[in-house]
Amino acid sequence: MTTQANTNTKAGSLGKYLRGVKSELKKVNWPNGEELKNNTSVVIASCLLATILLWALDTFFGFGLNLIIK
């Protein structure tokens, strides 16, 4: 009997959780297409800049380490 009660309680709490998720998603301020394109381009540019910076630092320190080792 307790197994049946636990199953009903879990199903009820899952339904309550999903209703809460649905109501919270309605409150989200979703970006429009133009904002999405702009934000995506900023993220891609930032990733490329970080990649180039890290590559340059790695190359610089690699040359320095090779000078020390040789």
PQR file of N, CA, C, O and H, with PARSE charges and radii, in Angstrom:
ATOM      1  N   MET A   1       0.820  -1.194   0.000 -0.4000 1.5000
ATOM      2  CA  MET A   1       0.000   0.000   0.000 -0.0000 2.0000
ATOM      3  C   MET A   1       0.864   1.257   0.000  0.5500 1.7000
ATOM      4  O   MET A   1       0.513   2.245  -0.646 -0.5500 1.4000
ATOM      5  N   THR A   2       1.974   1.234   0.706 -0.4000 1.5000
ATOM      6  CA  THR A   2       2.837   2.409   0.721 -0.0000 2.0000
ATOM      7  C   THR A   2       3.498   2.618  -0.637  0.5500 1.7000
ATOM      8  O   THR A   2       3.779   3.755  -1.016 -0.5500 1.4000
ATOM      9  H   THR A   2       2.258   0.432   1.231  0.4000 1.0000
ATOM     10  N   THR A   3       3.748   1.545  -1.372 -0.4000 1.5000
ATOM     11  CA  THR A   3       4.334   1.683  -2.701 -0.0000 2.0000
ATOM     12  C   THR A   3       3.386   2.428  -3.624  0.5500 1.7000
ATOM     13  O   THR A   3       3.821   3.286  -4.391 -0.5500 1.4000
ATOM     14  H   THR A   3       3.519   0.621  -1.064  0.4000 1.0000
ATOM     15  N   GLN A   4       2.136   2.124  -3.565 -0.4000 1.5000
ATOM     16  CA  GLN A   4       1.125   2.819  -4.367 -0.0000 2.0000
ATOM     17  C   GLN A   4       1.066   4.291  -3.978  0.5500 1.7000
ATOM     18  O   GLN A   4       0.959   5.150  -4.853 -0.5500 1.4000
ATOM     19  H   GLN A   4       1.783   1.426  -2.942  0.4000 1.0000
ATOM     20  N   ALA A   5       1.131   4.596  -2.703 -0.4000 1.5000
ATOM     21  CA  ALA A   5       1.074   5.979  -2.241 -0.0000 2.0000
ATOM     22  C   ALA A   5       2.313   6.746  -2.695  0.5500 1.7000
ATOM     23  O   ALA A   5       2.214   7.902  -3.107 -0.5500 1.4000
ATOM     24  H   ALA A   5       1.218   3.897  -1.993  0.4000 1.0000
ATOM     25  N   ASN A   6       3.480   6.101  -2.619 -0.4000 1.5000
ATOM     26  CA  ASN A   6       4.709   6.763  -3.062 -0.0000 2.0000
ATOM     27  C   ASN A   6       4.676   7.042  -4.553  0.5500 1.7000
ATOM     28  O   ASN A   6       5.148   8.092  -4.989 -0.5500 1.4000
ATOM     29  H   ASN A   6       3.559   5.162  -2.285  0.4000 1.0000
ATOM     30  N   THR A   7       4.134   6.136  -5.340 -0.4000 1.5000
ATOM     31  CA  THR A   7       4.038   6.326  -6.782 -0.0000 2.0000
ATOM     32  C   THR A   7       3.125   7.499  -7.099  0.5500 1.7000
ATOM     33  O   THR A   7       3.462   8.326  -7.947 -0.5500 1.4000
ATOM     34  H   THR A   7       3.751   5.283  -4.985  0.4000 1.0000
ATOM     35  N   ASN A   8       1.987   7.591  -6.443 -0.4000 1.5000
ATOM     36  CA  ASN A   8       1.068   8.706  -6.671 -0.0000 2.0000
ATOM     37  C   ASN A   8       1.691  10.024  -6.235  0.5500 1.7000
ATOM     38  O   ASN A   8       1.507  11.040  -6.904 -0.5500 1.4000
ATOM     39  H   ASN A   8       1.713   6.919  -5.754  0.4000 1.0000
ATOM     40  N   THR A   9       2.417  10.029  -5.137 -0.4000 1.5000
ATOM     41  CA  THR A   9       3.063  11.237  -4.659 -0.0000 2.0000
ATOM     42  C   THR A   9       4.138  11.685  -5.643  0.5500 1.7000
ATOM     43  O   THR A   9       4.254  12.873  -5.945 -0.5500 1.4000
ATOM     44  H   THR A   9       2.567   9.203  -4.593  0.4000 1.0000
ATOM     45  N   LYS A  10       4.927  10.728  -6.145 -0.4000 1.5000
ATOM     46  CA  LYS A  10       5.973  11.066  -7.105 -0.0000 2.0000
ATOM     47  C   LYS A  10       5.370  11.595  -8.397  0.5500 1.7000
ATOM     48  O   LYS A  10       5.873  12.566  -8.961 -0.5500 1.4000
ATOM     49  H   LYS A  10       4.833   9.763  -5.899  0.4000 1.0000
ATOM     50  N   ALA A  11       4.304  10.972  -8.871 -0.4000 1.5000
ATOM     51  CA  ALA A  11       3.661  11.423 -10.105 -0.0000 2.0000
ATOM     52  C   ALA A  11       3.070  12.812  -9.902  0.5500 1.7000
ATOM     53  O   ALA A  11       3.140  13.656 -10.796 -0.5500 1.4000
ATOM     54  H   ALA A  11       3.895  10.182  -8.413  0.4000 1.0000
ATOM     55  N   GLY A  12       2.494  13.051  -8.739 -0.4000 1.5000
ATOM     56  CA  GLY A  12       1.934  14.371  -8.450 -0.0000 2.0000
ATOM     57  C   GLY A  12       3.008  15.438  -8.360  0.5500 1.7000
ATOM     58  O   GLY A  12       2.820  16.552  -8.848 -0.5500 1.4000
ATOM     59  H   GLY A  12       2.438  12.366  -8.013  0.4000 1.0000
ATOM     60  N   SER A  13       4.137  15.105  -7.736 -0.4000 1.5000
ATOM     61  CA  SER A  13       5.210  16.087  -7.622 -0.0000 2.0000
ATOM     62  C   SER A  13       5.874  16.328  -8.977  0.5500 1.7000
ATOM     63  O   SER A  13       6.322  17.443  -9.247 -0.5500 1.4000
ATOM     64  H   SER A  13       4.290  14.200  -7.340  0.4000 1.0000
ATOM     65  N   LEU A  14       5.946  15.310  -9.831 -0.4000 1.5000
ATOM     66  CA  LEU A  14       6.490  15.498 -11.172 -0.0000 2.0000
ATOM     67  C   LEU A  14       5.588  16.426 -11.980  0.5500 1.7000
ATOM     68  O   LEU A  14       6.069  17.321 -12.675 -0.5500 1.4000
ATOM     69  H   LEU A  14       5.582  14.405  -9.611  0.4000 1.0000
ATOM     70  N   GLY A  15       4.279  16.207 -11.884 -0.4000 1.5000
ATOM     71  CA  GLY A  15       3.347  17.082 -12.589 -0.0000 2.0000
ATOM     72  C   GLY A  15       3.429  18.506 -12.084  0.5500 1.7000
ATOM     73  O   GLY A  15       3.368  19.449 -12.874 -0.5500 1.4000
ATOM     74  H   GLY A  15       3.888  15.480 -11.320  0.4000 1.0000
ATOM     75  N   LYS A  16       3.567  18.678 -10.780 -0.4000 1.5000
ATOM     76  CA  LYS A  16       3.697  20.011 -10.190 -0.0000 2.0000
ATOM     77  C   LYS A  16       4.985  20.681 -10.673  0.5500 1.7000
ATOM     78  O   LYS A  16       4.995  21.869 -10.995 -0.5500 1.4000
ATOM     79  H   LYS A  16       3.616  17.913 -10.138  0.4000 1.0000
ATOM     80  N   TYR A  17       6.062  19.910 -10.718 -0.4000 1.5000
ATOM     81  CA  TYR A  17       7.337  20.422 -11.205 -0.0000 2.0000
ATOM     82  C   TYR A  17       7.227  20.879 -12.657  0.5500 1.7000
ATOM     83  O   TYR A  17       7.678  21.972 -13.000 -0.5500 1.4000
ATOM     84  H   TYR A  17       6.054  18.945 -10.457  0.4000 1.0000
ATOM     85  N   LEU A  18       6.628  20.046 -13.510 -0.4000 1.5000
ATOM     86  CA  LEU A  18       6.508  20.392 -14.928 -0.0000 2.0000
ATOM     87  C   LEU A  18       5.610  21.608 -15.138  0.5500 1.7000
ATOM     88  O   LEU A  18       5.884  22.428 -16.015 -0.5500 1.4000
ATOM     89  H   LEU A  18       6.262  19.159 -13.231  0.4000 1.0000
ATOM     90  N   ARG A  19       4.553  21.739 -14.355 -0.4000 1.5000
ATOM     91  CA  ARG A  19       3.709  22.941 -14.442 -0.0000 2.0000
ATOM     92  C   ARG A  19       4.503  24.181 -14.043  0.5500 1.7000
ATOM     93  O   ARG A  19       4.350  25.245 -14.644 -0.5500 1.4000
ATOM     94  H   ARG A  19       4.330  21.073 -13.642  0.4000 1.0000
ATOM     95  N   GLY A  20       5.353  24.036 -13.023 -0.4000 1.5000
ATOM     96  CA  GLY A  20       6.207  25.147 -12.602 -0.0000 2.0000
ATOM     97  C   GLY A  20       7.196  25.539 -13.678  0.5500 1.7000
ATOM     98  O   GLY A  20       7.432  26.723 -13.916 -0.5500 1.4000
ATOM     99  H   GLY A  20       5.478  23.172 -12.536  0.4000 1.0000
ATOM    100  N   VAL A  21       7.777  24.536 -14.331 -0.4000 1.5000
ATOM    101  CA  VAL A  21       8.724  24.802 -15.419 -0.0000 2.0000
ATOM    102  C   VAL A  21       8.032  25.542 -16.551  0.5500 1.7000
ATOM    103  O   VAL A  21       8.573  26.502 -17.100 -0.5500 1.4000
ATOM    104  H   VAL A  21       7.585  23.574 -14.137  0.4000 1.0000
ATOM    105  N   LYS A  22       6.836  25.092 -16.894 -0.4000 1.5000
ATOM    106  CA  LYS A  22       6.088  25.721 -17.983 -0.0000 2.0000
ATOM    107  C   LYS A  22       5.770  27.174 -17.650  0.5500 1.7000
ATOM    108  O   LYS A  22       5.895  28.048 -18.509 -0.5500 1.4000
ATOM    109  H   LYS A  22       6.397  24.313 -16.448  0.4000 1.0000
ATOM    110  N   SER A  23       5.364  27.439 -16.419 -0.4000 1.5000
ATOM    111  CA  SER A  23       5.030  28.818 -16.048 -0.0000 2.0000
ATOM    112  C   SER A  23       6.271  29.702 -16.027  0.5500 1.7000
ATOM    113  O   SER A  23       6.193  30.878 -16.382 -0.5500 1.4000
ATOM    114  H   SER A  23       5.263  26.730 -15.722  0.4000 1.0000
ATOM    115  N   GLU A  24       7.413  29.157 -15.619 -0.4000 1.5000
ATOM    116  CA  GLU A  24       8.642  29.947 -15.612 -0.0000 2.0000
ATOM    117  C   GLU A  24       9.129  30.230 -17.028  0.5500 1.7000
ATOM    118  O   GLU A  24       9.649  31.313 -17.295 -0.5500 1.4000
ATOM    119  H   GLU A  24       7.476  28.201 -15.331  0.4000 1.0000
ATOM    120  N   LEU A  25       8.967  29.265 -17.946 -0.4000 1.5000
ATOM    121  CA  LEU A  25       9.394  29.485 -19.328 -0.0000 2.0000
ATOM    122  C   LEU A  25       8.551  30.558 -20.009  0.5500 1.7000
ATOM    123  O   LEU A  25       9.023  31.217 -20.935 -0.5500 1.4000
ATOM    124  H   LEU A  25       8.544  28.385 -17.730  0.4000 1.0000
ATOM    125  N   LYS A  26       7.320  30.739 -19.564 -0.4000 1.5000
ATOM    126  CA  LYS A  26       6.492  31.815 -20.121 -0.0000 2.0000
ATOM    127  C   LYS A  26       7.016  33.177 -19.709  0.5500 1.7000
ATOM    128  O   LYS A  26       6.765  34.166 -20.398 -0.5500 1.4000
ATOM    129  H   LYS A  26       6.937  30.204 -18.811  0.4000 1.0000
ATOM    130  N   LYS A  27       7.739  33.251 -18.600 -0.4000 1.5000
ATOM    131  CA  LYS A  27       8.269  34.523 -18.097 -0.0000 2.0000
ATOM    132  C   LYS A  27       9.586  34.920 -18.762  0.5500 1.7000
ATOM    133  O   LYS A  27      10.033  36.059 -18.619 -0.5500 1.4000
ATOM    134  H   LYS A  27       7.943  32.447 -18.041  0.4000 1.0000
ATOM    135  N   VAL A  28      10.210  33.990 -19.488 -0.4000 1.5000
ATOM    136  CA  VAL A  28      11.506  34.252 -20.101 -0.0000 2.0000
ATOM    137  C   VAL A  28      11.351  35.274 -21.224  0.5500 1.7000
ATOM    138  O   VAL A  28      10.420  35.198 -22.025 -0.5500 1.4000
ATOM    139  H   VAL A  28       9.847  33.066 -19.605  0.4000 1.0000
ATOM    140  N   ASN A  29      12.273  36.225 -21.270 -0.4000 1.5000
ATOM    141  CA  ASN A  29      12.293  37.212 -22.344 -0.0000 2.0000
ATOM    142  C   ASN A  29      13.176  36.653 -23.470  0.5500 1.7000
ATOM    143  O   ASN A  29      14.390  36.854 -23.475 -0.5500 1.4000
ATOM    144  H   ASN A  29      13.030  36.287 -20.620  0.4000 1.0000
ATOM    145  N   TRP A  30      12.554  35.956 -24.411 -0.4000 1.5000
ATOM    146  CA  TRP A  30      13.298  35.312 -25.488 -0.0000 2.0000
ATOM    147  C   TRP A  30      13.766  36.361 -26.500  0.5500 1.7000
ATOM    148  O   TRP A  30      13.022  37.293 -26.804 -0.5500 1.4000
ATOM    149  H   TRP A  30      11.568  35.792 -24.407  0.4000 1.0000
ATOM    150  N   PRO A  31      14.993  36.223 -27.028 -0.5600 1.5000
ATOM    151  CA  PRO A  31      15.481  37.189 -28.012  0.2800 2.0000
ATOM    152  C   PRO A  31      14.798  37.003 -29.363  0.5500 1.7000
ATOM    153  O   PRO A  31      14.398  35.900 -29.737 -0.5500 1.4000
ATOM    154  N   ASN A  32      14.678  38.128 -30.087 -0.4000 1.5000
ATOM    155  CA  ASN A  32      14.137  38.010 -31.442 -0.0000 2.0000
ATOM    156  C   ASN A  32      15.271  37.596 -32.381  0.5500 1.7000
ATOM    157  O   ASN A  32      16.406  37.409 -31.941 -0.5500 1.4000
ATOM    158  H   ASN A  32      15.003  39.023 -29.783  0.4000 1.0000
ATOM    159  N   GLY A  33      14.975  37.457 -33.641 -0.4000 1.5000
ATOM    160  CA  GLY A  33      15.960  36.971 -34.603 -0.0000 2.0000
ATOM    161  C   GLY A  33      17.178  37.864 -34.732  0.5500 1.7000
ATOM    162  O   GLY A  33      18.304  37.375 -34.824 -0.5500 1.4000
ATOM    163  H   GLY A  33      14.054  37.609 -33.999  0.4000 1.0000
ATOM    164  N   GLU A  34      16.959  39.174 -34.739 -0.4000 1.5000
ATOM    165  CA  GLU A  34      18.074  40.114 -34.887 -0.0000 2.0000
ATOM    166  C   GLU A  34      18.995  40.074 -33.664  0.5500 1.7000
ATOM    167  O   GLU A  34      20.218  40.080 -33.806 -0.5500 1.4000
ATOM    168  H   GLU A  34      16.045  39.571 -34.664  0.4000 1.0000
ATOM    169  N   GLU A  35      18.413  40.032 -32.478 -0.4000 1.5000
ATOM    170  CA  GLU A  35      19.215  39.948 -31.252 -0.0000 2.0000
ATOM    171  C   GLU A  35      19.998  38.640 -31.214  0.5500 1.7000
ATOM    172  O   GLU A  35      21.149  38.606 -30.779 -0.5500 1.4000
ATOM    173  H   GLU A  35      17.420  40.027 -32.363  0.4000 1.0000
ATOM    174  N   LEU A  36      19.370  37.580 -31.667 -0.4000 1.5000
ATOM    175  CA  LEU A  36      20.025  36.273 -31.674 -0.0000 2.0000
ATOM    176  C   LEU A  36      21.234  36.278 -32.613  0.5500 1.7000
ATOM    177  O   LEU A  36      22.295  35.765 -32.257 -0.5500 1.4000
ATOM    178  H   LEU A  36      18.435  37.607 -32.021  0.4000 1.0000
ATOM    179  N   LYS A  37      21.080  36.851 -33.807 -0.4000 1.5000
ATOM    180  CA  LYS A  37      22.200  36.939 -34.754 -0.0000 2.0000
ATOM    181  C   LYS A  37      23.326  37.774 -34.166  0.5500 1.7000
ATOM    182  O   LYS A  37      24.495  37.401 -34.260 -0.5500 1.4000
ATOM    183  H   LYS A  37      20.218  37.267 -34.097  0.4000 1.0000
ATOM    184  N   ASN A  38      22.974  38.914 -33.554 -0.4000 1.5000
ATOM    185  CA  ASN A  38      23.972  39.803 -32.984 -0.0000 2.0000
ATOM    186  C   ASN A  38      24.727  39.115 -31.847  0.5500 1.7000
ATOM    187  O   ASN A  38      25.957  39.153 -31.802 -0.5500 1.4000
ATOM    188  H   ASN A  38      22.025  39.217 -33.477  0.4000 1.0000
ATOM    189  N   ASN A  39      24.000  38.494 -30.943 -0.4000 1.5000
ATOM    190  CA  ASN A  39      24.640  37.824 -29.814 -0.0000 2.0000
ATOM    191  C   ASN A  39      25.500  36.649 -30.267  0.5500 1.7000
ATOM    192  O   ASN A  39      26.566  36.407 -29.701 -0.5500 1.4000
ATOM    193  H   ASN A  39      23.001  38.463 -30.980  0.4000 1.0000
ATOM    194  N   THR A  40      25.048  35.923 -31.277 -0.4000 1.5000
ATOM    195  CA  THR A  40      25.822  34.798 -31.805 -0.0000 2.0000
ATOM    196  C   THR A  40      27.125  35.284 -32.421  0.5500 1.7000
ATOM    197  O   THR A  40      28.172  34.669 -32.219 -0.5500 1.4000
ATOM    198  H   THR A  40      24.182  36.120 -31.737  0.4000 1.0000
ATOM    199  N   SER A  41      27.072  36.378 -33.168 -0.4000 1.5000
ATOM    200  CA  SER A  41      28.291  36.901 -33.782 -0.0000 2.0000
ATOM    201  C   SER A  41      29.269  37.400 -32.717  0.5500 1.7000
ATOM    202  O   SER A  41      30.481  37.257 -32.883 -0.5500 1.4000
ATOM    203  H   SER A  41      26.222  36.877 -33.332  0.4000 1.0000
ATOM    204  N   VAL A  42      28.767  37.979 -31.638 -0.4000 1.5000
ATOM    205  CA  VAL A  42      29.642  38.430 -30.552 -0.0000 2.0000
ATOM    206  C   VAL A  42      30.320  37.233 -29.892  0.5500 1.7000
ATOM    207  O   VAL A  42      31.513  37.294 -29.593 -0.5500 1.4000
ATOM    208  H   VAL A  42      27.783  38.095 -31.504  0.4000 1.0000
ATOM    209  N   VAL A  43      29.595  36.161 -29.663 -0.4000 1.5000
ATOM    210  CA  VAL A  43      30.163  34.964 -29.039 -0.0000 2.0000
ATOM    211  C   VAL A  43      31.214  34.343 -29.949  0.5500 1.7000
ATOM    212  O   VAL A  43      32.284  33.957 -29.477 -0.5500 1.4000
ATOM    213  H   VAL A  43      28.627  36.111 -29.906  0.4000 1.0000
ATOM    214  N   ILE A  44      30.933  34.239 -31.238 -0.4000 1.5000
ATOM    215  CA  ILE A  44      31.893  33.649 -32.180 -0.0000 2.0000
ATOM    216  C   ILE A  44      33.149  34.506 -32.259  0.5500 1.7000
ATOM    217  O   ILE A  44      34.259  33.974 -32.254 -0.5500 1.4000
ATOM    218  H   ILE A  44      30.065  34.553 -31.622  0.4000 1.0000
ATOM    219  N   ALA A  45      32.990  35.830 -32.333 -0.4000 1.5000
ATOM    220  CA  ALA A  45      34.145  36.724 -32.387 -0.0000 2.0000
ATOM    221  C   ALA A  45      34.972  36.629 -31.109  0.5500 1.7000
ATOM    222  O   ALA A  45      36.202  36.635 -31.167 -0.5500 1.4000
ATOM    223  H   ALA A  45      32.088  36.262 -32.338  0.4000 1.0000
ATOM    224  N   SER A  46      34.317  36.542 -29.971 -0.4000 1.5000
ATOM    225  CA  SER A  46      35.036  36.425 -28.694 -0.0000 2.0000
ATOM    226  C   SER A  46      35.807  35.116 -28.627  0.5500 1.7000
ATOM    227  O   SER A  46      36.944  35.090 -28.156 -0.5500 1.4000
ATOM    228  H   SER A  46      33.318  36.537 -29.924  0.4000 1.0000
ATOM    229  N   CYS A  47      35.205  34.041 -29.089 -0.4000 1.5000
ATOM    230  CA  CYS A  47      35.887  32.742 -29.091 -0.0000 2.0000
ATOM    231  C   CYS A  47      37.095  32.761 -30.021  0.5500 1.7000
ATOM    232  O   CYS A  47      38.153  32.236 -29.674 -0.5500 1.4000
ATOM    233  H   CYS A  47      34.281  34.062 -29.471  0.4000 1.0000
ATOM    234  N   LEU A  48      36.948  33.358 -31.194 -0.4000 1.5000
ATOM    235  CA  LEU A  48      38.076  33.452 -32.125 -0.0000 2.0000
ATOM    236  C   LEU A  48      39.203  34.294 -31.542  0.5500 1.7000
ATOM    237  O   LEU A  48      40.374  33.932 -31.656 -0.5500 1.4000
ATOM    238  H   LEU A  48      36.089  33.785 -31.477  0.4000 1.0000
ATOM    239  N   LEU A  49      38.854  35.415 -30.918 -0.4000 1.5000
ATOM    240  CA  LEU A  49      39.861  36.284 -30.306 -0.0000 2.0000
ATOM    241  C   LEU A  49      40.588  35.556 -29.183  0.5500 1.7000
ATOM    242  O   LEU A  49      41.812  35.643 -29.085 -0.5500 1.4000
ATOM    243  H   LEU A  49      37.902  35.709 -30.826  0.4000 1.0000
ATOM    244  N   ALA A  50      39.859  34.844 -28.339 -0.4000 1.5000
ATOM    245  CA  ALA A  50      40.482  34.092 -27.255 -0.0000 2.0000
ATOM    246  C   ALA A  50      41.374  32.989 -27.805  0.5500 1.7000
ATOM    247  O   ALA A  50      42.452  32.737 -27.266 -0.5500 1.4000
ATOM    248  H   ALA A  50      38.864  34.773 -28.419  0.4000 1.0000
ATOM    249  N   THR A  51      40.937  32.332 -28.867 -0.4000 1.5000
ATOM    250  CA  THR A  51      41.731  31.269 -29.479 -0.0000 2.0000
ATOM    251  C   THR A  51      43.043  31.819 -30.029  0.5500 1.7000
ATOM    252  O   THR A  51      44.105  31.231 -29.825 -0.5500 1.4000
ATOM    253  H   THR A  51      40.061  32.537 -29.305  0.4000 1.0000
ATOM    254  N   ILE A  52      42.964  32.939 -30.720 -0.4000 1.5000
ATOM    255  CA  ILE A  52      44.172  33.551 -31.289 -0.0000 2.0000
ATOM    256  C   ILE A  52      45.110  34.010 -30.181  0.5500 1.7000
ATOM    257  O   ILE A  52      46.323  33.823 -30.277 -0.5500 1.4000
ATOM    258  H   ILE A  52      42.102  33.417 -30.886  0.4000 1.0000
ATOM    259  N   LEU A  53      44.564  34.603 -29.142 -0.4000 1.5000
ATOM    260  CA  LEU A  53      45.385  35.069 -28.022 -0.0000 2.0000
ATOM    261  C   LEU A  53      46.080  33.896 -27.331  0.5500 1.7000
ATOM    262  O   LEU A  53      47.275  33.967 -27.043 -0.5500 1.4000
ATOM    263  H   LEU A  53      43.579  34.755 -29.065  0.4000 1.0000
ATOM    264  N   LEU A  54      45.344  32.829 -27.066 -0.4000 1.5000
ATOM    265  CA  LEU A  54      45.956  31.670 -26.415 -0.0000 2.0000
ATOM    266  C   LEU A  54      47.000  31.004 -27.312  0.5500 1.7000
ATOM    267  O   LEU A  54      48.036  30.549 -26.828 -0.5500 1.4000
ATOM    268  H   LEU A  54      44.374  32.772 -27.299  0.4000 1.0000
ATOM    269  N   TRP A  55      46.730  30.948 -28.610 -0.4000 1.5000
ATOM    270  CA  TRP A  55      47.713  30.381 -29.545 -0.0000 2.0000
ATOM    271  C   TRP A  55      49.002  31.214 -29.532  0.5500 1.7000
ATOM    272  O   TRP A  55      50.105  30.667 -29.510 -0.5500 1.4000
ATOM    273  H   TRP A  55      45.888  31.318 -29.003  0.4000 1.0000
ATOM    274  N   ALA A  56      48.845  32.553 -29.547 -0.4000 1.5000
ATOM    275  CA  ALA A  56      50.014  33.429 -29.547 -0.0000 2.0000
ATOM    276  C   ALA A  56      50.814  33.270 -28.249  0.5500 1.7000
ATOM    277  O   ALA A  56      52.043  33.205 -28.283 -0.5500 1.4000
ATOM    278  H   ALA A  56      47.950  32.997 -29.566  0.4000 1.0000
ATOM    279  N   LEU A  57      50.130  33.209 -27.126 -0.4000 1.5000
ATOM    280  CA  LEU A  57      50.829  33.029 -25.852 -0.0000 2.0000
ATOM    281  C   LEU A  57      51.532  31.674 -25.796  0.5500 1.7000
ATOM    282  O   LEU A  57      52.663  31.583 -25.319 -0.5500 1.4000
ATOM    283  H   LEU A  57      49.132  33.262 -27.099  0.4000 1.0000
ATOM    284  N   ASP A  58      50.877  30.633 -26.274 -0.4000 1.5000
ATOM    285  CA  ASP A  58      51.469  29.301 -26.287 -0.0000 2.0000
ATOM    286  C   ASP A  58      52.715  29.275 -27.163  0.5500 1.7000
ATOM    287  O   ASP A  58      53.733  28.695 -26.787 -0.5500 1.4000
ATOM    288  H   ASP A  58      49.958  30.707 -26.661  0.4000 1.0000
ATOM    289  N   THR A  59      52.632  29.903 -28.325 -0.4000 1.5000
ATOM    290  CA  THR A  59      53.785  29.957 -29.230 -0.0000 2.0000
ATOM    291  C   THR A  59      54.933  30.737 -28.600  0.5500 1.7000
ATOM    292  O   THR A  59      56.083  30.301 -28.654 -0.5500 1.4000
ATOM    293  H   THR A  59      51.805  30.375 -28.630  0.4000 1.0000
ATOM    294  N   PHE A  60      54.630  31.876 -28.008 -0.4000 1.5000
ATOM    295  CA  PHE A  60      55.646  32.723 -27.377 -0.0000 2.0000
ATOM    296  C   PHE A  60      56.343  31.974 -26.246  0.5500 1.7000
ATOM    297  O   PHE A  60      57.573  31.936 -26.191 -0.5500 1.4000
ATOM    298  H   PHE A  60      53.696  32.230 -27.963  0.4000 1.0000
ATOM    299  N   PHE A  61      55.569  31.383 -25.348 -0.4000 1.5000
ATOM    300  CA  PHE A  61      56.166  30.664 -24.228 -0.0000 2.0000
ATOM    301  C   PHE A  61      56.863  29.377 -24.688  0.5500 1.7000
ATOM    302  O   PHE A  61      57.834  28.943 -24.069 -0.5500 1.4000
ATOM    303  H   PHE A  61      54.570  31.415 -25.392  0.4000 1.0000
ATOM    304  N   GLY A  62      56.373  28.776 -25.758 -0.4000 1.5000
ATOM    305  CA  GLY A  62      57.037  27.596 -26.308 -0.0000 2.0000
ATOM    306  C   GLY A  62      58.418  27.928 -26.832  0.5500 1.7000
ATOM    307  O   GLY A  62      59.373  27.189 -26.594 -0.5500 1.4000
ATOM    308  H   GLY A  62      55.584  29.129 -26.261  0.4000 1.0000
ATOM    309  N   PHE A  63      58.529  29.055 -27.555 -0.4000 1.5000
ATOM    310  CA  PHE A  63      59.844  29.488 -28.033 -0.0000 2.0000
ATOM    311  C   PHE A  63      60.763  29.807 -26.862  0.5500 1.7000
ATOM    312  O   PHE A  63      61.943  29.458 -26.877 -0.5500 1.4000
ATOM    313  H   PHE A  63      57.753  29.655 -27.748  0.4000 1.0000
ATOM    314  N   GLY A  64      60.222  30.467 -25.854 -0.4000 1.5000
ATOM    315  CA  GLY A  64      61.032  30.794 -24.676 -0.0000 2.0000
ATOM    316  C   GLY A  64      61.516  29.550 -23.962  0.5500 1.7000
ATOM    317  O   GLY A  64      62.666  29.490 -23.528 -0.5500 1.4000
ATOM    318  H   GLY A  64      59.263  30.751 -25.841  0.4000 1.0000
ATOM    319  N   LEU A  65      60.654  28.561 -23.837 -0.4000 1.5000
ATOM    320  CA  LEU A  65      61.035  27.310 -23.184 -0.0000 2.0000
ATOM    321  C   LEU A  65      62.083  26.573 -23.999  0.5500 1.7000
ATOM    322  O   LEU A  65      63.012  25.990 -23.441 -0.5500 1.4000
ATOM    323  H   LEU A  65      59.719  28.610 -24.191  0.4000 1.0000
ATOM    324  N   ASN A  66      61.938  26.595 -25.311 -0.4000 1.5000
ATOM    325  CA  ASN A  66      62.944  25.944 -26.167 -0.0000 2.0000
ATOM    326  C   ASN A  66      64.295  26.619 -26.043  0.5500 1.7000
ATOM    327  O   ASN A  66      65.320  25.940 -26.103 -0.5500 1.4000
ATOM    328  H   ASN A  66      61.183  27.068 -25.765  0.4000 1.0000
ATOM    329  N   LEU A  67      64.333  27.952 -25.868 -0.4000 1.5000
ATOM    330  CA  LEU A  67      65.592  28.651 -25.675 -0.0000 2.0000
ATOM    331  C   LEU A  67      66.235  28.254 -24.353  0.5500 1.7000
ATOM    332  O   LEU A  67      67.455  28.118 -24.269 -0.5500 1.4000
ATOM    333  H   LEU A  67      63.501  28.504 -25.818  0.4000 1.0000
ATOM    334  N   ILE A  68      65.425  28.068 -23.332 -0.4000 1.5000
ATOM    335  CA  ILE A  68      65.940  27.689 -22.023 -0.0000 2.0000
ATOM    336  C   ILE A  68      66.457  26.257 -22.033  0.5500 1.7000
ATOM    337  O   ILE A  68      67.505  25.963 -21.459 -0.5500 1.4000
ATOM    338  H   ILE A  68      64.433  28.177 -23.400  0.4000 1.0000
ATOM    339  N   ILE A  69      65.711  25.364 -22.694 -0.4000 1.5000
ATOM    340  CA  ILE A  69      66.084  23.949 -22.705 -0.0000 2.0000
ATOM    341  C   ILE A  69      67.349  23.719 -23.514  0.5500 1.7000
ATOM    342  O   ILE A  69      68.184  22.906 -23.115 -0.5500 1.4000
ATOM    343  H   ILE A  69      64.860  25.603 -23.160  0.4000 1.0000
ATOM    344  N   LYS A  70      67.521  24.409 -24.641 -0.4000 1.5000
ATOM    345  CA  LYS A  70      68.683  24.187 -25.515 -0.0000 2.0000
ATOM    346  C   LYS A  70      69.836  24.865 -24.937  0.5500 1.7000
ATOM    347  O   LYS A  70      70.929  24.815 -25.503 -0.5500 1.4000
ATOM    348  H   LYS A  70      66.844  25.069 -24.965  0.4000 1.0000
TER
END
